[in-house]
Amino acid sequence: MMKPVVVYGSETWALSVMDMRRLSTWERKILRRILGSVVQQGILRKITDQELYRDPDIVAYMKKKRLEWILHLVRMQDLD
């Protein structure tokens, strides 16, 4: 639920490599705060990065949304 709010309008953003790195870092921090630790067989352990990223990370999500937006624009031009 949080990801769509954060990336609202990101289809038109011009992101640098540093911006993408900051977004990924922010996402990892938030996910670790929300999910934190897990108890397995009575032992408390931290969640690994692989477990955090069941869904595509925020940068991949933004790239996908940007591509969808570009394809939408191309289809709209075909209607003219």
Secondary structure by P-SEA (a helix, b strand, c coil): caaaaaacccccccccaaaaaaaaaaaaaaaaaaccccccccbbbbbccccccccccaaaaaaaaaaaaaaaaaaaaaac
